[in-house]
């Protein structure tokens, strides 16, 4: 190699190094590690703190110490932080999205929401559908939810309401978030509010007992599509009202084993769809019971039903957080653009669904220690779906 060629070669290496340095310099998340200190306003100890990189999905877990703080050494990035703790029946939760770590150490102060562990909780949510094998295509008319009595006393399903939040998907634009990033002080339920029938003691749920609610067809789906489930079972409930939702593809007449007294009532329909709509990939759902007023009277008050901002078709019912029995939020596992719809008092976290049409379901974890002491199944309940739920490869009702 001639001297001139050597000089050109060395100069190319130097320029490449300078170029790389310049690229790193303009990156808002430049290389480096910094300490994030998480502290809550109540300074509770032994609370679990989870930190997730919103871009890469990397997760870090710690607990608050005697001083009520938890510390993490993190690379520069954009993070979601959740804190969950429990003292008896009191549940403490807080969360923060889009926490930027860059350039220096940070302290994040969280304000805790205090709520009670639920008596009736969501045990399973199957929303994503399955394949039509051996036929071609995807199937989605078999969504269901299972409720569970997590208490030591008999609970009653009578009068409990169910709904799904606006926006339908966690990746959609959320018109309810304020300019400073705050969620509303109410839960915006879209499309319809459903209510379990009964006069107060018609539908008891024993400690550790489950109740299946079919959100679409209460039929034997597996008879035609073997990867689906049989929802034509005695004692199952169903969201069925042919007056409001007359699309028979998604709401066929319930099977012969479904008792008509187990059809849920439509309290109010607030949208125009002919089939009850719930996200396949990322719904947020809630069960609640109206307090101090019937839900029928509540929805007649004009200010309790309001249009979706920027949407001339759909309204929502503004449900108070104080009425919530249980709630869960699902994120789309294929996306890094998920946004929270539920406040920390209802669900401080989320559970991810990896994909749709796989027959996968979202299950609540069993509290093994509490179950052994009680003698019946007790489920984890921290009001944080990040801790409480996980994805499984088969529906629990699959046979």
Secondary structure, DSSP 8 states (H G I E B T S, - for coil): --HHHHHHHHHHHHHHHHHHHHHHHH-TT-S-EEEEEEEETT--SS-EEEEEETTT--EEEEE--TTSEEEEEEESEEEEEEEEEEETTEEEEEEEEEEEE-SS-EEEEE--EEEE--SEEEEEEE-S-EE-TTSSSEE-S--EEEEEE-SSS-EE-TT-EEEEESSSSTTS--TTS-TTS---SEEEEEEEEEE---SSSSSEE-TT-EEEEESS--SBGGGT-TTS-B---TT-EE---TTT---TTTS----TTS-GGGB-EEEEE-S--SS----SS--EEEEE---SS-HHHHTTSGGGEEE-TT-SS-EEEEEEGGGEEEEEEEEETT-S-----S-TTT-SS-EEE--SSS--EEEE-B-HHHHHHHSS--B--SS-HHHHEEEESS-TT--
